[in-house]
Amino acid sequence: MAAVTGHLGDEAPFPFRHAVEGLRAARVRPEVRIEDTAAPRRLAAYAYALEATVLADGEELADGRLVLLHEPDGQEAWHGDFRLVTLVRAELEPEMAADPLLPEVSWSWLTGALTSRGAGFAEPSGTVSRASSHYFGAIGDRADDTQIEMRASWTPLDRPAGGGPDVAAHLAAWCDLLCQCAGLPPSEGPEQPLRGGAGVLPLPKRRT
């Protein structure tokens, strides 16, 4: 069952139900595993949430959460009645973690992915953080590691032909972002159903 606040039935507004159906019908890269998860209850009247993991060769390279929010009467700060909110995390190679331009480049992955997928958006905002861990004592033999964490939100714009925002395109762009953070190259194979950055180089693959 979908993770929503409110009811995902006849009582839920049609635009919200239509958007959730669009997310469920989306096709994503085969490396991305997506599941429903509990949606936040205080951010909007209606919400639907997904969580994703990027897997390659049995290794988890990145994970994230995407929440679709809907306020039937709109929110002034959103400049619309829908909002997408995300959290993305991935482990970095040391040389990439030390790059002073990493936050700016990482943010460009998000906006570039949305643009390349034709997912119209407005009012983007967010943060990019990196945190390093160094191990000592009994666990001193562990290699140092650094994680990148992106928190972002944006307003999906209605399609020119009408019918509300193309949320499937936004989900595909979000999966592209996850894969770029994971260091995967651009996809060359067919995308898979949900149920199962142009011009931007990806991070190097993780060490094995």
JOCOR-V382651 format. One record per residue. N is the residue number from 1. PHI is phi in degrees with one decimal (999 if undefined). Layout:
{{N	PHI} {N	PHI}}
//
This chain:
{{1	999} {2	-65.7} {3	-88.6} {4	-137.7} {5	-98.3} {6	81.3} {7	-110.0} {8	-94.2} {9	-141.6} {10	-63.4} {11	-78.7} {12	-73.3} {13	-59.2} {14	-57.7} {15	-57.7} {16	-69.4} {17	-61.1} {18	-65.1} {19	-66.1} {20	-63.1} {21	-61.8} {22	-64.8} {23	-65.2} {24	-66.5} {25	-90.5} {26	-66.5} {27	-109.6} {28	-130.8} {29	-62.6} {30	-65.5} {31	-75.7} {32	-98.6} {33	-108.3} {34	-123.1} {35	-138.8} {36	-65.7} {37	-145.1} {38	-64.0} {39	-91.6} {40	-63.5} {41	-104.6} {42	-120.2} {43	-87.0} {44	-162.8} {45	-64.2} {46	-133.9} {47	-150.9} {48	-136.2} {49	-129.2} {50	-128.9} {51	-126.2} {52	-136.6} {53	-131.5} {54	-98.5} {55	-120.6} {56	-146.5} {57	54.7} {58	76.3} {59	-107.9} {60	-83.1} {61	-103.3} {62	-161.0} {63	-146.8} {64	-168.9} {65	-138.0} {66	-126.7} {67	-122.4} {68	-98.6} {69	-109.2} {70	-143.1} {71	-119.3} {72	-53.5} {73	-94.4} {74	79.4} {75	-127.4} {76	-58.6} {77	-66.5} {78	-79.9} {79	57.3} {80	174.4} {81	-110.8} {82	-121.4} {83	-149.3} {84	-109.6} {85	-127.3} {86	-140.0} {87	-130.6} {88	-129.2} {89	-135.1} {90	-157.5} {91	-86.4} {92	-112.9} {93	-72.0} {94	-55.3} {95	-66.5} {96	-74.5} {97	-62.8} {98	-85.3} {99	-69.0} {100	-65.3} {101	-92.0} {102	-54.3} {103	-59.3} {104	-65.5} {105	-64.3} {106	-61.9} {107	-63.9} {108	-66.5} {109	-62.4} {110	-66.0} {111	-65.6} {112	-66.9} {113	-64.9} {114	-62.9} {115	-65.3} {116	-67.2} {117	-88.5} {118	69.8} {119	-92.9} {120	-63.5} {121	-146.6} {122	-147.6} {123	50.6} {124	-73.0} {125	-153.6} {126	165.8} {127	-135.5} {128	-125.2} {129	-125.2} {130	-135.0} {131	-134.5} {132	-105.2} {133	-120.3} {134	-122.3} {135	-106.6} {136	-137.6} {137	65.7} {138	-63.6} {139	-111.9} {140	-67.4} {141	-82.0} {142	-74.0} {143	-72.3} {144	-58.8} {145	-141.7} {146	-134.7} {147	-113.0} {148	-105.0} {149	-134.3} {150	-117.8} {151	-117.7} {152	-149.9} {153	-149.2} {154	-158.7} {155	-99.2} {156	-74.8} {157	-86.9} {158	-64.2} {159	-65.7} {160	-54.7} {161	-83.2} {162	91.7} {163	89.7} {164	82.7} {165	-72.5} {166	-85.8} {167	-67.0} {168	-62.7} {169	-65.9} {170	-66.5} {171	-65.7} {172	-62.2} {173	-64.1} {174	-63.1} {175	-65.1} {176	-59.7} {177	-60.7} {178	-57.0} {179	-69.4} {180	-66.5} {181	-62.0} {182	-78.1} {183	85.9} {184	-84.7} {185	-72.4} {186	-56.9} {187	-70.3} {188	-113.7} {189	-99.8} {190	-69.0} {191	-79.5} {192	-109.3} {193	-58.8} {194	-56.3} {195	-66.6} {196	-54.9} {197	999} {198	-57.1} {199	74.6} {200	-117.3} {201	-76.4} {202	-76.8} {203	-67.0} {204	-63.0} {205	-66.5} {206	-65.8} {207	-71.9} {208	-105.7}}
//
